[in-house]
Amino acid sequence: VQLVESGGGLVQPGGSLRLSCAASGFSFSTYAMRWYRQAPGKERELVAGISSYGGVRNYAASVEGRFTISRDNAKNTVSLQMNSLSPEDTAVHYCNAVRGTTELWGQGTLVTVSS
């Protein structure tokens, strides 16, 4: 069972990044998927979520209109397109899979927004 994030890095304010999460070892299409982030000195927060078949998406108010979550159940991947990034978006971003009481986490990928 594994979730592996990729796509993080350094980007200038106003720029874009696309995070990806590759899942393996479990029935991906039966899990809702989420992206969380944790900034230095802050608690982990939910950024975006998508239902198991992609019909329902939700976003934190702070990223609404800038971030888009999507999934490809054929490829067992979930992505987070992040636009109009600001320094406040700097954080380790984590992929999360949830079904009932079962939760799975990736190791995280760092996004740094700085000029």
Backbone as numpy.savetxt, mean C-alpha at the origin, in Angstrom:
# Nx Ny Nz CAx CAy CAz Cx Cy Cz
3.97 -18.42 2.84 3.12 -17.24 2.84 4.01 -16.01 2.84
3.80 -15.13 1.87 4.71 -14.01 1.75 4.05 -12.83 1.05
4.37 -11.64 1.55 4.02 -10.40 0.89 5.30 -9.61 0.73
5.61 -9.22 -0.49 6.87 -8.52 -0.76 6.57 -7.21 -1.47
6.86 -6.12 -0.79 6.65 -4.79 -1.36 7.86 -4.36 -2.18
7.61 -3.51 -3.14 8.67 -2.90 -3.93 8.18 -1.56 -4.46
9.13 -0.77 -4.95 8.77 0.50 -5.58 9.03 1.73 -4.75
9.45 1.56 -3.52 9.75 2.72 -2.70 11.03 3.40 -3.16
11.27 4.57 -2.60 12.48 5.30 -2.95 12.36 6.77 -2.61
13.27 7.54 -3.16 13.31 8.98 -2.93 12.65 9.70 -4.10
11.76 10.60 -3.78 11.06 11.36 -4.83 10.92 12.80 -4.36
10.92 13.72 -5.30 10.77 15.13 -4.96 9.30 15.47 -4.69
9.06 16.49 -3.90 7.67 16.93 -3.67 6.96 17.18 -5.00
5.72 16.73 -5.06 4.95 16.84 -6.28 5.10 15.67 -7.22
6.04 14.80 -6.92 6.29 13.65 -7.78 5.36 12.48 -7.51
5.63 11.39 -8.21 4.81 10.19 -8.12 5.67 8.96 -7.90
5.06 7.97 -7.28 5.66 6.65 -7.12 4.55 5.62 -7.21
4.93 4.44 -7.64 3.99 3.33 -7.67 4.57 2.18 -6.85
3.88 1.83 -5.79 4.28 0.70 -4.96 3.57 -0.56 -5.45
4.27 -1.66 -5.34 3.67 -2.95 -5.69 3.90 -3.93 -4.55
3.00 -4.88 -4.44 3.10 -5.93 -3.43 2.78 -7.26 -4.10
3.73 -8.16 -4.06 3.55 -9.48 -4.65 3.23 -10.48 -3.55
2.16 -11.20 -3.74 1.70 -12.17 -2.74 1.96 -13.59 -3.21
2.25 -14.45 -2.26 2.45 -15.86 -2.59 2.14 -16.72 -1.38
1.74 -17.93 -1.64 1.55 -18.90 -0.57 0.18 -18.91 0.09
-0.74 -18.10 -0.44 -2.09 -18.11 0.11 -3.08 -17.73 -0.99
-4.34 -17.88 -0.70 -5.37 -17.63 -1.70 -5.64 -16.13 -1.80
-4.84 -15.48 -2.60 -4.83 -14.01 -2.67 -6.21 -13.43 -2.96
-6.94 -14.02 -3.88 -8.21 -13.43 -4.31 -9.29 -13.47 -3.23
-9.06 -14.19 -2.16 -10.05 -14.27 -1.08 -9.75 -13.29 0.06
-8.67 -12.53 -0.08 -8.26 -11.58 0.95 -8.50 -10.15 0.50
-9.01 -9.33 1.41 -8.96 -7.90 1.19 -7.50 -7.45 1.37
-7.13 -6.43 0.65 -5.76 -5.94 0.71 -5.75 -4.49 1.14
-4.72 -4.15 1.90 -4.59 -2.77 2.39 -3.14 -2.32 2.30
-2.98 -1.03 2.23 -1.67 -0.39 2.40 -1.73 0.44 3.67
-0.72 0.25 4.50 -0.53 1.05 5.70 0.80 1.80 5.54
0.97 2.80 6.38 2.26 3.46 6.43 2.56 3.88 7.87
3.86 4.00 8.14 4.29 4.45 9.45 5.42 5.43 9.28
5.14 6.66 9.66 6.14 7.71 9.61 6.98 7.68 10.88
8.20 8.23 10.83 9.06 8.24 12.02 8.37 8.88 13.21
8.35 8.17 14.32 7.75 8.70 15.54 6.24 8.69 15.59
5.61 8.09 14.58 4.15 8.06 14.53 3.64 6.63 14.50
2.35 6.48 14.79 1.74 5.17 14.73 1.45 4.77 13.28
1.35 3.48 13.09 1.00 2.98 11.76 -0.43 3.39 11.43
-0.65 3.84 10.21 -1.99 4.27 9.80 -2.41 3.60 8.50
-3.71 3.39 8.39 -4.26 2.81 7.17 -4.31 3.87 6.08
-3.79 3.54 4.93 -3.74 4.47 3.80 -4.86 4.18 2.80
-4.99 2.91 2.42 -5.98 2.54 1.41 -6.31 1.07 1.54
-7.50 0.71 1.12 -7.92 -0.68 1.15 -8.73 -1.02 -0.09
-8.72 -2.31 -0.45 -9.48 -2.77 -1.60 -10.04 -4.15 -1.27
-11.27 -4.37 -1.65 -11.92 -5.64 -1.35 -11.31 -6.77 -2.18
-11.72 -7.99 -1.86 -11.06 -9.16 -2.46 -11.16 -9.18 -3.99
-12.28 -8.73 -4.54 -12.40 -8.72 -5.99 -12.33 -7.31 -6.57
-11.93 -6.37 -5.74 -11.65 -5.03 -6.24 -12.83 -4.12 -6.39
-14.00 -4.55 -5.95 -15.18 -3.74 -6.16 -15.33 -2.58 -5.21
-14.67 -2.65 -4.07 -14.78 -1.60 -3.07 -13.38 -1.11 -2.72
-13.21 0.20 -2.75 -11.94 0.80 -2.39 -12.22 1.91 -1.38
-11.29 2.11 -0.48 -11.41 3.22 0.47 -10.04 3.79 0.76
-10.05 5.05 1.15 -8.81 5.80 1.33 -8.87 6.64 2.59
-7.69 6.85 3.17 -7.59 7.83 4.24 -7.83 9.22 3.65
-8.38 10.09 4.47 -8.69 11.44 4.00 -7.44 12.16 3.50
-6.31 11.86 4.10 -5.07 12.55 3.76 -4.54 12.19 2.37
-5.02 11.09 1.78 -4.52 10.66 0.47 -5.61 10.62 -0.59
-6.86 10.83 -0.18 -7.98 10.79 -1.12 -7.74 11.74 -2.29
-7.91 11.23 -3.49 -7.71 12.04 -4.68 -6.28 12.05 -5.19
-5.34 11.57 -4.40 -3.94 11.53 -4.81 -3.43 10.11 -5.02
-3.95 9.18 -4.21 -3.50 7.79 -4.26 -4.61 6.92 -4.86
-4.18 5.87 -5.56 -5.12 4.90 -6.11 -4.62 3.50 -5.83
-5.48 2.70 -5.21 -5.14 1.31 -4.95 -5.79 0.44 -6.02
-5.07 -0.60 -6.43 -5.61 -1.53 -7.43 -5.03 -2.90 -7.17
-5.66 -3.90 -7.75 -5.16 -5.26 -7.58 -5.36 -6.05 -8.86
-4.53 -7.07 -9.01 -4.64 -7.98 -10.14 -4.64 -9.39 -9.57
-5.80 -9.97 -9.47 -5.90 -11.29 -8.84 -5.28 -12.39 -9.70
-5.12 -12.15 -10.98 -4.47 -13.13 -11.84 -2.97 -13.16 -11.59
-2.43 -12.03 -11.16 -0.98 -11.94 -10.92 -0.64 -11.91 -9.43
-1.67 -11.96 -8.58 -1.45 -11.92 -7.13 -0.67 -10.69 -6.70
-1.08 -9.56 -7.21 -0.41 -8.31 -6.86 -1.42 -7.23 -6.49
-0.97 -6.34 -5.64 -1.73 -5.14 -5.30 -0.77 -3.97 -5.43
-1.30 -2.87 -5.92 -0.46 -1.70 -6.17 -1.05 -0.46 -5.52
-0.18 0.51 -5.33 -0.61 1.80 -4.81 0.07 2.87 -5.66
-0.71 3.55 -6.47 -0.20 4.67 -7.26 -0.31 5.92 -6.42
0.81 6.59 -6.21 0.85 7.76 -5.35 1.28 8.98 -6.18
0.42 9.95 -6.25 0.69 11.18 -6.99 0.71 12.38 -6.06
1.26 13.46 -6.55 1.31 14.72 -5.79 1.87 14.50 -4.39
2.97 13.81 -4.33 3.55 13.46 -3.03 4.10 14.69 -2.33
3.98 14.66 -1.01 4.50 15.73 -0.18 5.39 15.12 0.91
6.21 15.95 1.55 7.08 15.41 2.61 6.29 14.68 3.71
5.04 15.05 3.89 4.22 14.38 4.90 3.90 12.93 4.54
4.15 12.55 3.31 3.94 11.16 2.87 5.16 10.28 3.15
6.21 10.86 3.65 7.40 10.08 3.97 7.09 9.07 5.06
7.33 7.81 4.77 7.00 6.74 5.71 7.43 5.40 5.13
7.48 4.41 5.99 7.58 3.03 5.52 6.16 2.58 5.19
5.98 2.06 4.00 4.67 1.63 3.54 4.60 0.10 3.56
3.52 -0.41 4.14 3.37 -1.85 4.33 2.15 -2.37 3.58
2.32 -3.53 3.01 1.23 -4.26 2.38 0.61 -5.18 3.43
-0.71 -5.28 3.42 -1.42 -6.07 4.41 -2.53 -6.85 3.73
-2.65 -8.12 4.10 -3.75 -8.96 3.60 -4.61 -9.36 4.79
-5.91 -9.31 4.62 -6.80 -9.63 5.74 -7.99 -10.44 5.26
-8.30 -11.47 6.04 -9.51 -12.27 5.82 -9.96 -12.78 7.16
-11.08 -12.30 7.62 -11.56 -12.65 8.95 -10.56 -12.19 9.99
-10.09 -13.11 10.81 -9.13 -12.77 11.86 -7.69 -12.99 11.42
-7.49 -13.38 10.19 -6.15 -13.63 9.67 -5.60 -12.38 9.02
-4.40 -12.00 9.43 -3.72 -10.86 8.83 -2.30 -11.24 8.47
-1.88 -10.77 7.32 -0.52 -11.00 6.85 0.12 -9.66 6.54
1.42 -9.57 6.79 2.13 -8.30 6.58 3.39 -8.52 5.75
3.69 -7.52 4.96 4.97 -7.47 4.28 6.00 -6.80 5.16
7.20 -6.70 4.64 8.31 -6.14 5.43 8.39 -4.62 5.31
7.69 -4.07 4.35 7.66 -2.62 4.19 8.64 -2.11 3.17
8.29 -0.97 2.59 9.19 -0.29 1.65 9.16 1.20 2.00
10.33 1.81 2.00 10.45 3.19 2.45 10.19 4.16 1.30
9.32 5.11 1.56 9.07 6.21 0.64 9.56 7.48 1.30
10.46 8.18 0.64 10.99 9.44 1.15 10.69 10.54 0.15
9.99 11.55 0.61 9.65 12.69 -0.24 10.45 13.90 0.25
11.39 14.30 -0.57 12.29 15.38 -0.15 12.92 16.01 -1.38
13.21 17.30 -1.24 13.91 17.98 -2.32 15.41 17.99 -2.05
